[in-house]
């Protein structure tokens, strides 16, 4: 069963060629895609519900773990709401949404979630000690065949996974909202086996995600590093009163965002002219933003407790609507965007 939301990406038809950097790694015996029956998801907070939904819609049994029952209850509520949005867009039948919910089994037991797990998706709090403790438990409870994938956004989990599990371990970093955003960064560890890489890519394509390979670990991976660099310029412009948040967002939505859908970031340089780009970097009158990790426009809001959508207010005010209403409006718009542009993801210019 397909999720429907990204049907048409045709990612399963894109030929994947392993790169030289990991084709000669020490390999482990990895299951075939058709052997996968159970996904064990650890962490039911911000990312967990959407990831569980993706695998459940693809027909897999999903054990969703959290320490707290209220977190699991909330996660299932989010899944139902997300599926309702899909049904509302005509992307999913009501009966298929109900079947997907039935595929997800909440549990507060690491052992129960781990039992007979073919694939682990670790998406717990971004604390190395907590991840180390979990992986030590998973190493005991999971079968030897289990593939460990981590949804960490920055941490080097290869330092905390038991050594004998490293050939079957890989970072697979999803993006919010994971039930709509197709990208997953697949980040190799120094001992990740070739079969683990190939299997992970194949599985992600099977559930209609768009995996991209990072040959080796670097903190923040690809997209978060780019966003960090963009953030420095964003906060520089806001802190110094060059423009308002509303005008800044309008500018990027009317220029670089749609253009990037066609040219990405690197190919854009070819169309600008590499000589012009080089001269732009040599321009001594251009003011680069400072290396400021405490921008006033951001930290003033944090200190006030205005943390964004989850508190009802951030750079923008959402207090006139419920969180569910705000998220639904976002998801409705994202569905429209991806339905209109998904054919461009693999298009070459």
Kinemage of the C-alpha trace (Angstrom):
@kinemage 1
@onewidth
@group {chain A} dominant
@subgroup {mainchain}
@vectorlist {calphas} color= white
{ca unk a 1} P 0.000 0.000 0.000
{ca unk a 2} L 1.383 3.411 -0.934
{ca unk a 3} L 1.143 6.481 1.240
{ca unk a 4} L -0.329 8.324 -1.722
{ca unk a 5} L 1.223 11.604 -0.684
{ca unk a 6} L 4.261 11.219 -2.888
{ca unk a 7} L 2.928 8.771 -5.431
{ca unk a 8} L 4.420 9.874 -8.721
{ca unk a 9} L 7.936 10.535 -7.453
{ca unk a 10} L 8.806 7.234 -9.158
{ca unk a 11} L 11.700 6.886 -6.749
{ca unk a 12} L 11.509 3.113 -7.024
{ca unk a 13} L 12.359 3.410 -10.699
{ca unk a 14} L 15.456 5.537 -10.149
{ca unk a 15} L 18.584 3.437 -10.601
{ca unk a 16} L 20.769 3.482 -7.513
{ca unk a 17} L 24.477 2.922 -8.054
{ca unk a 18} L 26.617 2.329 -4.935
{ca unk a 19} L 29.502 4.785 -4.756
{ca unk a 20} L 33.123 3.717 -4.654
{ca unk a 21} L 33.667 4.963 -1.127
{ca unk a 22} L 31.722 2.124 0.430
{ca unk a 23} L 31.571 -0.657 -2.152
{ca unk a 24} L 34.550 -2.434 -0.599
{ca unk a 25} L 33.471 -2.193 3.028
{ca unk a 26} L 33.248 -5.243 5.260
{ca unk a 27} L 29.684 -6.426 4.732
{ca unk a 28} L 27.059 -8.006 6.904
{ca unk a 29} L 24.259 -10.353 5.931
{ca unk a 30} L 21.178 -8.217 5.409
{ca unk a 31} L 17.622 -9.311 4.762
{ca unk a 32} L 15.825 -8.776 1.502
{ca unk a 33} L 13.120 -6.141 1.320
{ca unk a 34} L 10.403 -8.767 0.952
{ca unk a 35} L 11.457 -10.284 4.293
{ca unk a 36} L 10.632 -7.148 6.271
{ca unk a 37} L 7.505 -7.393 8.380
{ca unk a 38} L 8.051 -5.382 11.556
{ca unk a 39} L 9.406 -1.890 12.098
{ca unk a 40} L 10.311 -0.910 15.675
{ca unk a 41} L 10.061 2.851 16.214
{ca unk a 42} L 11.592 4.332 19.360
{ca unk a 43} L 10.414 7.847 20.155
{ca unk a 44} L 6.835 9.044 19.666
{ca unk a 45} L 7.336 12.787 19.901
{ca unk a 46} L 7.685 15.319 17.090
{ca unk a 47} L 8.906 12.946 14.358
{ca unk a 48} L 7.685 9.562 15.553
{ca unk a 49} L 4.008 9.729 14.531
{ca unk a 50} L 4.738 10.772 10.950
{ca unk a 51} L 7.423 8.107 10.474
{ca unk a 52} L 5.131 5.454 11.948
{ca unk a 53} L 2.408 6.585 9.552
{ca unk a 54} L 4.670 6.214 6.506
{ca unk a 55} L 5.612 2.626 7.327
{ca unk a 56} L 2.064 1.672 8.380
{ca unk a 57} L 0.658 2.974 5.102
{ca unk a 58} L 3.239 0.850 3.295
{ca unk a 59} L 1.766 -2.214 5.003
{ca unk a 60} L 4.331 -2.837 7.748
{ca unk a 61} L 3.575 -3.669 11.346
{ca unk a 62} L 4.934 -0.816 13.477
{ca unk a 63} L 5.743 -1.096 17.179
{ca unk a 64} L 5.883 2.478 18.502
{ca unk a 65} L 7.712 2.897 21.808
{ca unk a 66} L 7.656 5.711 24.326
{ca unk a 67} L 8.238 5.744 28.069
{ca unk a 68} L 5.015 7.668 28.670
{ca unk a 69} L 1.478 6.524 27.859
{ca unk a 70} L 0.323 10.102 27.286
{ca unk a 71} L 3.004 10.527 24.599
{ca unk a 72} L 1.794 7.397 22.831
{ca unk a 73} L -1.845 8.523 23.074
{ca unk a 74} L -0.908 11.898 21.622
{ca unk a 75} L 1.124 10.272 18.846
{ca unk a 76} L -1.800 8.098 17.755
{ca unk a 77} L -4.044 11.157 17.785
{ca unk a 78} L -1.566 12.954 15.509
{ca unk a 79} L -1.468 9.965 13.136
{ca unk a 80} L -5.271 9.922 12.906
{ca unk a 81} L -5.334 13.660 12.216
{ca unk a 82} L -2.622 13.345 9.553
{ca unk a 83} L -4.469 10.515 7.857
{ca unk a 84} L -7.642 12.584 7.990
{ca unk a 85} L -5.823 15.315 6.078
{ca unk a 86} L -4.814 12.777 3.415
{ca unk a 87} L -8.406 11.567 3.133
{ca unk a 88} L -9.578 15.159 2.822
{ca unk a 89} L -7.231 15.670 -0.129
{ca unk a 90} L -8.455 12.520 -1.832
{ca unk a 91} L -5.061 10.879 -1.409
{ca unk a 92} L -6.319 8.050 0.754
{ca unk a 93} L -9.531 6.114 1.309
{ca unk a 94} L -11.118 6.194 4.756
{ca unk a 95} L -10.864 2.420 5.107
{ca unk a 96} L -7.157 2.487 4.229
{ca unk a 97} L -6.569 5.169 6.872
{ca unk a 98} L -8.250 2.952 9.461
{ca unk a 99} L -6.113 -0.034 8.410
{ca unk a 100} L -2.961 2.052 8.801
{ca unk a 101} L -3.839 2.995 12.386
{ca unk a 102} L -4.386 -0.692 13.161
{ca unk a 103} L -0.857 -1.436 11.968
{ca unk a 104} L 0.626 0.723 14.736
{ca unk a 105} L 1.015 -0.899 18.155
{ca unk a 106} L 1.956 1.461 20.997
{ca unk a 107} L 4.150 0.073 23.763
{ca unk a 108} L 6.073 1.244 26.819
{ca unk a 109} L 8.353 -1.796 26.708
{ca unk a 110} L 11.683 -1.678 24.873
{ca unk a 111} L 11.792 -5.471 24.905
{ca unk a 112} L 8.299 -5.840 23.399
{ca unk a 113} L 9.054 -3.317 20.663
{ca unk a 114} L 12.381 -4.996 19.882
{ca unk a 115} L 11.048 -8.558 19.677
{ca unk a 116} L 11.315 -9.866 16.099
{ca unk a 117} L 12.083 -6.351 14.819
{ca unk a 118} L 13.478 -6.339 11.300
{ca unk a 119} L 14.265 -2.628 11.251
{ca unk a 120} L 14.730 -0.163 14.114
{ca unk a 121} L 14.011 3.528 13.685
{ca unk a 122} L 15.555 5.377 16.635
{ca unk a 123} L 14.050 8.833 17.083
{ca unk a 124} L 14.462 9.599 20.789
{ca unk a 125} L 15.773 12.744 22.456
{ca unk a 126} L 19.008 14.207 21.024
{ca unk a 127} L 21.172 13.238 24.001
{ca unk a 128} L 24.098 10.920 23.463
{ca unk a 129} L 23.796 9.232 26.866
{ca unk a 130} L 20.140 8.425 26.262
{ca unk a 131} L 20.885 7.000 22.840
{ca unk a 132} L 23.784 4.928 24.189
{ca unk a 133} L 21.542 3.421 26.852
{ca unk a 134} L 18.848 2.587 24.294
{ca unk a 135} L 21.243 0.993 21.811
{ca unk a 136} L 22.715 -1.180 24.524
{ca unk a 137} L 19.200 -2.453 25.271
{ca unk a 138} L 18.389 -2.909 21.594
{ca unk a 139} L 21.569 -4.921 21.127
{ca unk a 140} L 20.293 -7.369 23.750
{ca unk a 141} L 16.644 -7.571 22.666
{ca unk a 142} L 16.811 -7.287 18.849
{ca unk a 143} L 17.632 -10.265 16.599
{ca unk a 144} L 21.120 -10.271 15.010
{ca unk a 145} L 19.573 -9.486 11.611
{ca unk a 146} L 17.997 -6.202 12.743
{ca unk a 147} L 18.982 -3.052 10.868
{ca unk a 148} L 19.496 -0.077 13.200
{ca unk a 149} L 18.630 3.315 11.701
{ca unk a 150} L 18.921 6.554 13.652
{ca unk a 151} L 16.889 9.693 12.998
{ca unk a 152} L 19.448 11.839 14.808
{ca unk a 153} L 19.798 15.291 13.273
{ca unk a 154} L 23.413 15.886 14.279
{ca unk a 155} L 24.872 13.351 16.735
{ca unk a 156} L 27.472 10.743 15.831
{ca unk a 157} L 25.619 7.640 16.961
{ca unk a 158} L 28.436 5.464 15.606
{ca unk a 159} L 30.307 6.322 18.805
{ca unk a 160} L 27.610 4.810 21.037
{ca unk a 161} L 26.295 1.763 19.146
{ca unk a 162} L 27.805 -1.570 20.311
{ca unk a 163} L 30.696 -2.542 18.028
{ca unk a 164} L 29.168 -5.790 16.802
{ca unk a 165} L 26.085 -3.893 15.563
{ca unk a 166} L 27.952 -1.231 13.563
{ca unk a 167} L 27.894 -3.082 10.190
{ca unk a 168} L 24.069 -3.075 10.430
{ca unk a 169} L 23.793 0.524 11.658
{ca unk a 170} L 23.150 3.654 9.610
{ca unk a 171} L 21.820 7.177 10.121
{ca unk a 172} L 18.575 7.827 8.226
{ca unk a 173} L 17.549 11.393 9.046
{ca unk a 174} L 13.956 12.357 8.195
{ca unk a 175} L 12.525 15.884 7.956
{ca unk a 176} L 9.415 17.386 9.514
{ca unk a 177} L 6.668 16.727 8.726
{ca unk a 178} L 8.001 13.255 7.822
{ca unk a 179} L 4.688 11.995 6.450
{ca unk a 180} L 4.899 14.672 3.725
{ca unk a 181} L 8.539 15.765 3.251
{ca unk a 182} L 10.149 12.996 1.165
{ca unk a 183} L 13.846 13.616 1.883
{ca unk a 184} L 15.821 11.262 4.120
{ca unk a 185} L 19.577 11.854 4.586
{ca unk a 186} L 21.384 8.497 4.656
{ca unk a 187} L 24.691 9.049 6.462
{ca unk a 188} L 27.271 6.252 6.426
{ca unk a 189} L 29.351 5.267 9.421
{ca unk a 190} L 32.951 4.037 9.099
{ca unk a 191} L 31.862 0.410 9.499
{ca unk a 192} L 28.427 0.490 7.865
{ca unk a 193} L 28.173 -2.494 5.509
{ca unk a 194} L 27.444 -2.032 1.809
{ca unk a 195} L 24.365 -4.251 2.053
{ca unk a 196} L 23.054 -2.089 4.898
{ca unk a 197} L 23.387 1.014 2.729
{ca unk a 198} L 21.741 -0.597 -0.283
{ca unk a 199} L 18.951 -2.082 1.823
{ca unk a 200} L 18.206 1.209 3.578
{ca unk a 201} L 18.017 3.094 0.295
{ca unk a 202} L 15.766 0.410 -1.196
{ca unk a 203} L 13.453 0.438 1.832
{ca unk a 204} L 13.153 4.218 1.811
{ca unk a 205} L 12.338 4.226 -1.890
{ca unk a 206} L 9.783 1.476 -1.290
{ca unk a 207} L 7.918 3.776 1.117
{ca unk a 208} L 8.206 6.641 -1.404
{ca unk a 209} L 10.901 8.654 0.326
{ca unk a 210} L 13.813 10.332 -1.463
{ca unk a 211} L 17.090 9.083 0.089
{ca unk a 212} L 20.330 11.002 -0.467
{ca unk a 213} L 23.697 9.506 0.419
{ca unk a 214} L 26.309 11.214 2.565
{ca unk a 215} L 29.550 9.272 2.214
{ca unk a 216} L 30.733 10.033 5.737
{ca unk a 217} L 29.571 11.656 8.951
{ca unk a 218} L 29.698 15.397 9.524
{ca unk a 219} L 27.675 17.043 12.273
{ca unk a 220} L 24.431 18.469 10.944
{ca unk a 221} L 24.738 16.428 7.729
{ca unk a 222} L 23.650 18.331 4.602
{ca unk a 223} L 20.396 20.267 5.010
{ca unk a 224} L 20.837 21.405 8.608
{ca unk a 225} L 24.289 22.736 7.742
{ca unk a 226} L 22.813 24.716 4.866
{ca unk a 227} L 19.996 25.972 7.084
{ca unk a 228} L 22.510 27.009 9.748
{ca unk a 229} L 24.376 29.096 7.171
{ca unk a 230} L 21.127 30.631 5.925
{ca unk a 231} L 20.104 31.313 9.509
{ca unk a 232} L 23.164 33.472 10.127
{ca unk a 233} L 22.118 35.749 7.259
{ca unk a 234} L 18.434 35.701 8.283
{ca unk a 235} L 19.193 36.798 11.843
{ca unk a 236} L 21.752 39.367 10.633
{ca unk a 237} L 19.079 41.026 8.476
{ca unk a 238} L 16.466 40.891 11.268
{ca unk a 239} L 18.765 41.987 14.113
{ca unk a 240} L 19.966 45.032 12.183
{ca unk a 241} L 16.521 46.136 11.007
{ca unk a 242} L 17.158 45.678 7.297
{ca unk a 243} L 13.723 44.086 6.797
{ca unk a 244} L 10.855 42.476 8.660
{ca unk a 245} L 10.277 38.750 9.002
{ca unk a 246} L 7.211 39.002 6.748
{ca unk a 247} L 9.111 40.770 3.956
{ca unk a 248} L 12.079 38.429 4.205
{ca unk a 249} L 9.858 35.353 3.828
{ca unk a 250} L 8.017 36.969 0.925
{ca unk a 251} L 11.330 37.627 -0.826
{ca unk a 252} L 12.570 34.034 -0.633
{ca unk a 253} L 9.186 32.525 -1.542
{ca unk a 254} L 9.092 34.687 -4.663
{ca unk a 255} L 12.634 33.868 -5.802
{ca unk a 256} L 15.141 31.323 -4.520
{ca unk a 257} L 12.654 28.758 -3.196
{ca unk a 258} L 10.809 28.026 -6.486
{ca unk a 259} L 14.027 28.393 -8.503
{ca unk a 260} L 15.744 25.846 -6.255
{ca unk a 261} L 12.995 23.352 -7.134
{ca unk a 262} L 14.365 23.420 -10.679
{ca unk a 263} L 18.085 24.114 -10.258
{ca unk a 264} L 18.873 23.115 -6.677
{ca unk a 265} L 21.710 25.089 -5.106
{ca unk a 266} L 24.778 23.894 -7.017
{ca unk a 267} L 23.454 23.915 -10.592
{ca unk a 268} L 22.214 27.495 -10.080
{ca unk a 269} L 25.870 28.592 -10.241
{ca unk a 270} L 26.150 27.221 -13.781
{ca unk a 271} L 23.242 29.404 -14.889
{ca unk a 272} L 24.529 32.477 -13.045
{ca unk a 273} L 27.976 32.067 -14.581
{ca unk a 274} L 30.868 30.753 -12.521
{ca unk a 275} L 32.986 33.814 -13.281
{ca unk a 276} L 30.280 36.109 -11.906
{ca unk a 277} L 29.904 33.948 -8.799
{ca unk a 278} L 33.642 34.068 -8.217
{ca unk a 279} L 33.675 37.874 -8.539
{ca unk a 280} L 30.774 38.144 -6.103
{ca unk a 281} L 32.857 36.319 -3.494
{ca unk a 282} L 35.759 38.711 -4.116
{ca unk a 283} L 33.585 41.806 -3.582
{ca unk a 284} L 35.155 43.562 -0.563
{ca unk a 285} L 32.121 45.832 -0.101
{ca unk a 286} L 29.864 42.865 0.662
{ca unk a 287} L 29.199 42.614 4.410
{ca unk a 288} L 29.170 39.043 5.635
{ca unk a 289} L 27.134 38.284 8.772
{ca unk a 290} L 29.128 37.804 11.983
{ca unk a 291} L 29.638 34.374 13.452
{ca unk a 292} L 26.912 35.013 16.039
{ca unk a 293} L 25.445 32.006 17.836
{ca unk a 294} L 23.176 34.157 19.995
{ca unk a 295} L 21.271 36.428 17.556
{ca unk a 296} L 19.094 38.930 19.429
{ca unk a 297} L 16.001 38.486 17.242
{ca unk a 298} L 15.963 34.769 18.055
{ca unk a 299} L 17.108 34.693 21.674
{ca unk a 300} L 14.771 37.492 22.812
{ca unk a 301} L 11.829 35.347 21.715
{ca unk a 302} L 13.250 32.242 23.388
{ca unk a 303} L 13.781 34.096 26.673
{ca unk a 304} L 10.152 35.294 26.537
{ca unk a 305} L 8.954 31.739 26.045
{ca unk a 306} L 7.695 32.425 22.515
{ca unk a 307} L 9.042 29.259 20.915
{ca unk a 308} L 7.015 29.158 17.713
{ca unk a 309} L 3.996 27.104 16.736
{ca unk a 310} L 4.168 24.860 19.811
{ca unk a 311} L 3.631 27.827 22.166
{ca unk a 312} L 1.335 29.790 19.856
{ca unk a 313} L 3.794 32.552 19.085
{ca unk a 314} L 7.280 33.018 17.632
{ca unk a 315} L 8.290 35.352 14.833
{ca unk a 316} L 4.619 35.094 13.836
{ca unk a 317} L 1.452 34.880 15.965
{ca unk a 318} L -0.611 31.661 15.870
{ca unk a 319} L -2.573 32.241 19.077
{ca unk a 320} L -5.912 32.662 17.294
{ca unk a 321} L -5.911 28.994 16.263
{ca unk a 322} L -5.298 25.615 17.855
{ca unk a 323} L -2.044 23.759 17.201
{ca unk a 324} L -3.994 21.181 15.200
{ca unk a 325} L -5.452 23.902 12.963
{ca unk a 326} L -2.056 25.473 12.351
{ca unk a 327} L -0.450 22.128 11.490
{ca unk a 328} L -3.319 21.186 9.190
{ca unk a 329} L -3.014 24.445 7.267
{ca unk a 330} L 0.735 23.822 6.889
{ca unk a 331} L 0.163 20.248 5.736
{ca unk a 332} L -2.563 21.268 3.286
{ca unk a 333} L -0.181 23.757 1.684
{ca unk a 334} L 2.761 21.316 1.611
{ca unk a 335} L 0.598 18.670 -0.048
{ca unk a 336} L -0.358 21.183 -2.722
{ca unk a 337} L 3.307 22.117 -3.262
{ca unk a 338} L 4.576 18.536 -3.565
{ca unk a 339} L 1.682 17.423 -5.753
{ca unk a 340} L 2.531 20.274 -8.121
{ca unk a 341} L 6.324 19.873 -8.112
{ca unk a 342} L 7.155 16.239 -7.292
{ca unk a 343} L 7.938 15.493 -10.950
{ca unk a 344} L 10.815 17.972 -10.774
{ca unk a 345} L 12.793 16.258 -7.994
{ca unk a 346} L 14.687 13.885 -10.301
{ca unk a 347} L 14.436 16.033 -13.438
{ca unk a 348} L 17.787 17.044 -14.930
{ca unk a 349} L 18.289 20.362 -16.707
